[in-house]
Amino acid sequence: MTGMSGHEQFAEDLVLYALNVLEGEERTKLEEHLTSCGECRLELEDLRRDGALLALSTSGPKPPLRARARLLQAIAKEGKIAAPRAEGAQEKGQARASWWGWLGWAAAAAMVVLVALLWNENSTLKQRLTAKNEESAQARRELEDLRKIAAPILSPQTQRVTVVSLKTPPQPQGKAFYLRSRNSLVFVASNMPQLPPHKAYQLWLVPPDGAPLPAGVFKPDARGSGAIVNPPLPAGVEAKAFALTVEDEAGVPHPTTPIIMMGTAE
């Protein structure tokens, strides 16, 4: 058949055939028609391709919007031309009714695919948003840590104390940056002699009155360098000086050895 009426006659069967639910005499007639009708063959290929794109959409690339529209339009269109083709053919009409039951199932399946696609896209967006929020929070934490380190070094209110050896100047040297208002302390040392096993240098904050307060421990690296960054200290304590002793590597609450380096606060 080459006229438009012939194409309309096989339109509903094309949809069923694309869904692989067309059987019996209708399937045979349609396959015979397809051998001589290039237009219907192209339409069948389009229906199959659109169905495949929708089926893959939940795990693969997003299909073109026209694929969804074409398949759903075809299903909706067939619902309007579901009348039996031959009057008085009751048995054929009952068989056709069963096919429309299959077609209703196919429409429901297509809707399930669309819902799954939307859920998958929404889940992906939530995961990306969560990852971005975590990256942003990590960046804020790192920035705050850098600010805490930089504050006692850059602030004009910082006390800058150079700690030098009392016996063999000027080789070993340490610098303390203490910002009392923010309770921040950064201490860096250079040219420090290596220590025996299980020993460490311990820094002490010496207040105007009272005993020295422990301000962290460090072991120098191979070049004699070491550092202490923001050790736990009482809030707002005034510093008269900073000093170093050699103690057990875990640190001690009070000096147990003589002071080997000291610097007075400016």
N, C-alpha and C positions, 0 to 999 in steps of 0.2 A: 504494500500500500504506500502510495506516495503523497496522498492528500493530507491536509491538516486533520481531517476527521479520523484518518488511520492512526496518526500519532496520538491523538486524544484517546482513542480506543485502547492503546497499549500503555498509556501514561501510568495508570495505577499498578499494572503488572511490572513496569520497570522498577518501581520503588520496592515492591516485594521481591523481585528478582535480585536487586542490589543487596537486599537484606538476607538473601538465600533462604527465603521461606515460601517461594512460589513452587508449586509442584503440579503434577498431573497434566491435564490437557492444556491448561493455560500456559504452563511452562513450555510445552512443546510448541504451541502456536507462537509464543513470543520468540523462541529461539529461531523458528523458521522466518519470522518477520525480521529479526536482526540480521540474518544473512543477506538481506536485500535492502536494508534501510540504514544508510550511514548516519543519518541524523539521530536515530534512536540509539545507535551504538555509541555515539559521542555523549548523548545524555546519560546512558548507563555508566560510562567511564567516569563522568563527572560525579554521579551519585556515589559510586564506589570510592572515589578519591576523597570526597567530602566526608563520608563515613569513616574512612581510615584516619583522616586528620583528626576528627573528633575523638576517636578511640585512643589515639596516641597522645592527645593533648595533656593528659594528667601527668605524664612523665617525660614527654619530649618537648620540643619547641612549641610555642603558642601558634595555633593554626590561624589562617586568615579569617577575619570575621565573616567573609562571604561564605566560607565553608559551613559554618553553623546555620547561616541564614538560608542557604540553598537547601540543606537537608530538612530543616524544619518547615520551610515553605512547601517542599515537595510532600511532606507528610500531611500538612494542613490541607493542601490542594486535593490530595487523594480522598480526604474525608468528605469533600463536596461532591465527588463523582462516584460515590459508592453504590449507585443504583444498579441492579442486575442488568446485564446487556441484552438478554432475551426475555421478553414477556412470557409468563406462564411456565418458566423453567424453575420450579420450586426447589428441586434438589440442588441445582447449580447455585440458586440464591442462598441456600443454607451453607453450601461450601464456601461461597464468597464471604458470608458473614463470619465464618471461622477465620478467614484470612484477615478480616478487619480486626479480629481479636489479636492476631499476631502483630498487625500494624500498630495497634494501641500499645502493645508491649514494646515495640521498637521505639515509639515516641517516648514512652517512659524511660527506656534505656538511654535515649539521647539526652533527656533532661537530667538523668543521673550523671552522665558524663559532663554536662555543663556545670552542674553543681559541684562535682569533684574538682573540675578545673578552677572554679572560683575559690573553693576552699584551699586548694594547693597554692594559688597565687597569694591569697591572704596570709597563709601560714608562712610562706617565703618572706613576705614583707615584714611580718612580725619578727622573724628570726634576724633579718637584716637590721631592723630597728633596735633589737636587743643588743646585737653585736656592736652597733654604733654607740649605743649608750654606755656599754662596758668600756669601749675604747676611750670615750670622752671622760668617763670617771677615772680611768687609769691615768690619762693625760693630766687631769686636774690634780691627782695625788702626786704625780711626779713633779709638776710645777710647784706645788706647795712645799715639797721636800727641798727643791732647789732654792726657793725663797728663804726657807729656814737656814740653809747653809750660807746663802749670800748675805743675809741680813746683818750678822755681826761683823762681816768683812767690809761691807759698803757703808754702813750707817756712820754719820759723823759723830754720834754719841758713843761709839764703841771705844772701849779701853783697849789699847794695843800694847802688849807687853812682850818684850824680847827676853827670853830665858837663856842664859849663857852658863857655860861651865865655870865653876868656882876655882878649879884647879888648873885646867889646861885650856884657856881661851885661845883663839876663838873658834876652834874646830866644831864641837857640837853646838847646835843652836836650835832654839824653839821659839815660836811666835804664838801668842794667845790672843784671840779676838773675842772679847767678852762684851755682850750687849745685855746689861743688867735689866733694862725695862722689859725685854722679851725673854729673859732667862735663857739666852743662846750663847754657846761657847764653841769656838772652833780653834783647835790647837794643831799646829804643824811643826814637825821637827826635821832636822837634817844633820848629816854627819854624826849620827849617834853610834857609839860603839855597840858591837854585838854582845848579847847577853848569854849567860849559862842556860842550860835547859831548865824549863819550868820557871823562868824568871821573866819579868816585864818591867818596863818603866811605868810608874804611876804618877799622874799629875794631881797636884793639890791646889785648891783655891784657899788662899790664906786671908781670912777676914780681919778687919781692924781689931776685933776682940774675939777671943775664943780659939779653939783648936782648928787646925787645917781640915778642910772638907775634901773627901775623895772626889776627883773629877775625871775618872776614867783611866784605863791602862792601854798600852800599845807595845807592840814589838816592832823594831825597825826591820825594814827589808834588807836585801843584800847591799844596797847603796847607803844604808844608814838612815833612810827616810821613814817617817811614821806620822800618824794623824789620829786625832780624837774629834768626833763631831757630835755636838749636842748631847753630852752625858747628862744623866739625871742630877739636878742640883736643886737646893731649896729656892723657892721663889723670892726674887728681889734681894738676894744676899749681896752685900758690898764686897768688892775684892780689893784687898790691899796689895796682894802679890800673888804670884803663881810659882810653884816649886815642883821639882821632880825628885823622886827616890826610886830605888830598885827594890821591888817587892815580888811576892809570889804572883804568878801569872793570872790568878783569879782576882787579885786585888785584895786590899785590907782596909778596914775602917779607920785605922790610925797609922801614921808612919812608924815603921819598925827599924828603918835604917837611916843613916845620915842623909841630909839633903845634898844632892850633887849638882843641881842647877836651880837658879832662882832668878825671878825678874819682878821688879816693883811696878805696880800699876801707875799709869800716867795720871 
